[in-house]
Amino acid sequence: MGNTAFIVELIRQHPERVLELNDNKESIFHVAISHRHSGVFSLLHRIGSIKAFIINLEDEEGNNMLHLVGMPKKKGIISSQSEDIEGPILQMRQELQWSKVKKAFLELRFPN
């Protein structure tokens, strides 16, 4: 659901959870990217050297995070966040914001 504070506390209390995968072989960061939760995604910058391992993990369909960043947002999540409100202006705003996340991910993945 994109609750960044919860994820921060979870990682603080149980850092090993960062490496756990769901039935689709996705980490919490894969799921966050699929649902466009940029707050959770931004935590990758804070988790240290383990991020290199997590970034390269592939889901059961062979997609790593770089693939997921470029895919459309997954539907079906109920949220009170404005990102789930449909409408041309809000969709455009969301895609503009997500393009910034894509750029940040590429800088994380391929540093100069």
PyMOL commands that set and color helices and strands:
alter all, ss='L'
color gray80, all
select helices_A, chain A and resi 4-13+15-19+28-34+38-46+50-56+65-70+82-84+88-109
alter helices_A, ss='H'
color red, helices_A
deselect
rebuild
show_as cartoon
